[in-house]
Amino acid sequence: MSTIRIVLADDHAILRAGLRLLVETGTNMQVVGEAEDAAQTLAVVVRERPDVLVLDISMPGGGTIETLARIRRELPEVRVLVLTMHSDESYLRACLANGASGYLVKSAADDELLNAIRAVHAGRSYVGIPLGRSGLRRVVAGAGPALRKLSEREREVLEQVAYGLTNQEIASRLGIGIKSVESYRARLYEKLGFQGKRDLVRYAVATGLLSPERMLDSET
């Protein structure tokens, strides 16, 4: 049985140490590298070419989703398991859209992490949040196509909505009519499968358009 080579990416050194101990208790698993931010993650993955990257998407400095997407494009053989505190569909959808093979919350049991690593290494998808079958099918089916279907203008409107601008403010900033803004917003809800602004804001955070700190401001 071949050894599963793993890179751990999380900004908390104590958590990485705990994960290393846990992972290396698993049969045929070895941690070959660690990283504490997005840039370091990319460098370590390029150098080590692991089988699985266990990735926290909320590291300081941003750019984690972009790093995920880049790894998917340039090193498709590396399977990525996102390990995060976020349990809502918006983050899950963004990660799947950008190439993650698995998604697990940090509150999961120890053996579930090991099972998730084995699953993504074997080429399967793993989603460790309680969505139910219908919810999981909806997210998985829509994640990849949704992000790719957004036009440049729709991405611009998404960013402005996430920052809390009104339709009038967005229209003025982008030089388009209010009716056009309303139309773009309706298309965003339809393409991304969201119900309201809160989902759009969380999606913008997950895709790197908005920092978590600004998300708190936007949701108040």
Order of alpha helices (4+ residues) and beta strands (2+ residues): beta-alpha-beta-alpha-beta-alpha-beta-alpha-beta-alpha-beta-alpha-alpha-alpha-alpha-alpha-alpha
